[in-house]
Amino acid sequence: MITFQKLICIILLCFAVLALSIEKIKLSWEIATLHNNFENLQIEHDALKDLNLKLTTQFYIENSPANIEKTAKEELGMIKKQPKKIIQNEK
C-alpha cells in the first residue's frame, strides 16, 4: 500500500516533470524564433552589402574627372581652354 509520503513525492515529481516540459517547449519556441530572426538579418545584411557596393561604385563614377569635365561642359557651358602657342624670337 502506498503511504501518504510516497503519494506526495509522486505528485511533486509529476508536477516537476510538467513544469520542466513547459519550460522546454518555451525554450524550443524561443530558439526557433531567434533562428528565424537570424536568417532575416542575414538576408538584410546581404542586401545592404549589395547596395553598399552599388553606391560606392556610383560615387566613384560620378566623382571621376571625366564625368566632372562632362558636367562642366554640358550643364555649365564651360569650354576647355586651348594651350597658348609660345613663339620664341631668335636673333
C-alpha positions in Angstrom: 0.0 0.0 0.0 1.2 3.5 -0.9 1.8 5.7 2.0 0.9 9.4 2.2 4.5 10.5 1.9 5.1 8.4 -1.2 1.9 9.8 -2.8 3.1 13.4 -2.1 6.5 12.6 -3.5 5.0 11.2 -6.7 2.7 14.2 -7.1 5.6 16.6 -6.7 7.7 14.7 -9.2 4.9 14.8 -11.7 4.5 18.5 -11.2 8.3 19.0 -11.7 8.2 17.0 -14.9 5.2 19.0 -16.1 6.9 22.3 -15.3 10.2 21.3 -17.0 8.3 20.1 -20.0 6.6 23.5 -20.3 9.9 25.2 -19.9 11.4 23.0 -22.7 8.6 24.0 -25.0 9.1 27.7 -24.3 12.9 27.4 -24.9 12.3 25.5 -28.1 9.9 28.2 -29.4 12.4 30.9 -28.5 15.3 29.2 -30.3 13.1 28.8 -33.4 12.2 32.5 -33.3 15.8 33.5 -32.8 16.9 31.3 -35.7 14.2 32.8 -37.9 15.4 36.3 -36.9 19.0 35.4 -37.7 18.0 34.3 -41.2 16.1 37.5 -41.8 19.1 39.5 -40.6 21.4 37.6 -42.9 19.2 38.3 -45.9 19.0 42.0 -44.9 22.8 42.1 -44.4 23.4 40.6 -47.9 21.0 43.2 -49.4 22.8 46.0 -47.6 26.2 44.8 -48.8 25.0 44.8 -52.4 23.5 48.3 -52.0 26.8 49.5 -50.5 28.8 48.1 -53.4 26.4 49.8 -55.9 26.6 53.2 -54.1 30.4 53.0 -53.8 30.6 52.3 -57.5 28.2 55.1 -58.3 30.2 57.5 -56.1 33.4 56.8 -57.9 31.8 57.1 -61.3 30.1 60.4 -60.5 33.2 61.9 -59.0 35.6 60.8 -61.7 37.5 63.6 -63.5 35.9 62.7 -66.9 32.4 62.9 -65.5 33.1 66.3 -63.8 34.5 67.6 -67.1 31.5 66.4 -69.0 29.1 68.0 -66.5 31.0 71.3 -66.6 30.8 71.3 -70.4 27.2 70.3 -70.8 25.4 71.9 -67.8 27.6 74.9 -67.0 28.6 75.7 -70.6 32.3 75.7 -69.8 34.8 75.2 -72.6 38.2 73.7 -72.3 41.0 76.2 -72.8 43.4 75.5 -75.6 47.0 76.0 -74.7 48.7 79.2 -76.0 51.4 78.9 -78.5 54.7 80.4 -77.5 56.8 81.9 -80.2 60.4 82.5 -79.5 62.2 85.2 -81.3 65.7 84.1 -82.1 68.2 86.7 -83.1 
